[in-house]
Amino acid sequence: MKSFGTTCGAFAVLGLLCGAASAFAQSNPSQMSEVQGATTGLGSSHRFATQGAAMDHCPGDTIVWASRNKLTYVMPGAAGYGSAGSGFYACKAEADDAGFQPGS
């Protein structure tokens, strides 16, 4: 039986698919979301309407309020947390990995 890598080397078209599969396997969750079409790197499975839903997704992480229009977030207790503009709750570690920065 041939290994996946050997099979990929045998067919040029499959080689392209194998490269994509390899990149997919080495991605973190936020990068995976970006590959799947998210414009900010935080796909819909990493954006939460409630703080509780975000806490369920990433227990122990800080939950931030992220902007839908910019790559910024605000920390709990800051002005605008949970209400500023069009936004969503997210896990700070995932937001950081996706390129979000603390807002002013």
Beta strands, then each sheet from edge to edge (+ up, - down):
strand 1: 63-67
strand 2: 72-74
strand 3: 87-91
strand 4: 101-102
sheet 1: 3+ 1- 2+ 4+
end
